[in-house]
């Protein structure tokens, strides 16, 4: 029996897999990226999501 996971759970699992199975350079880059994302103020996220949605439609 398969348990359906949410997109958030899938992303969390993928990130964990990548961090466990990547080169040190990729781990360092992903850690820096995560720190950048963490530093973004909460009130900026709606604008960021809108930009991602726009890029997704264009791509």
TAVEN-V669136 format. One record per backbone hydrogen bond with DSSP energy under -0.5 kcal/mol. NH is the residue of the N-H (numbers start at 1). CO is the residue of the C=O. If there is no record, write none. Layout:
# TAVEN-V669136
((NH | CO) (NH | CO))
This chain:
# TAVEN-V669136
((4 | 2) (10 | 6) (11 | 7) (12 | 8) (13 | 9) (14 | 10) (15 | 11) (16 | 12) (17 | 13) (18 | 14) (19 | 15) (20 | 16) (21 | 17) (22 | 18) (27 | 23) (28 | 24) (29 | 25) (30 | 26) (31 | 27) (32 | 28) (33 | 29) (34 | 30) (35 | 31) (36 | 32) (37 | 33) (38 | 34) (39 | 35) (40 | 36) (40 | 37) (44 | 41) (45 | 42) (48 | 44) (49 | 45) (50 | 46) (51 | 47) (52 | 48) (53 | 49) (54 | 50) (55 | 51) (56 | 52) (57 | 53) (58 | 54) (59 | 55))
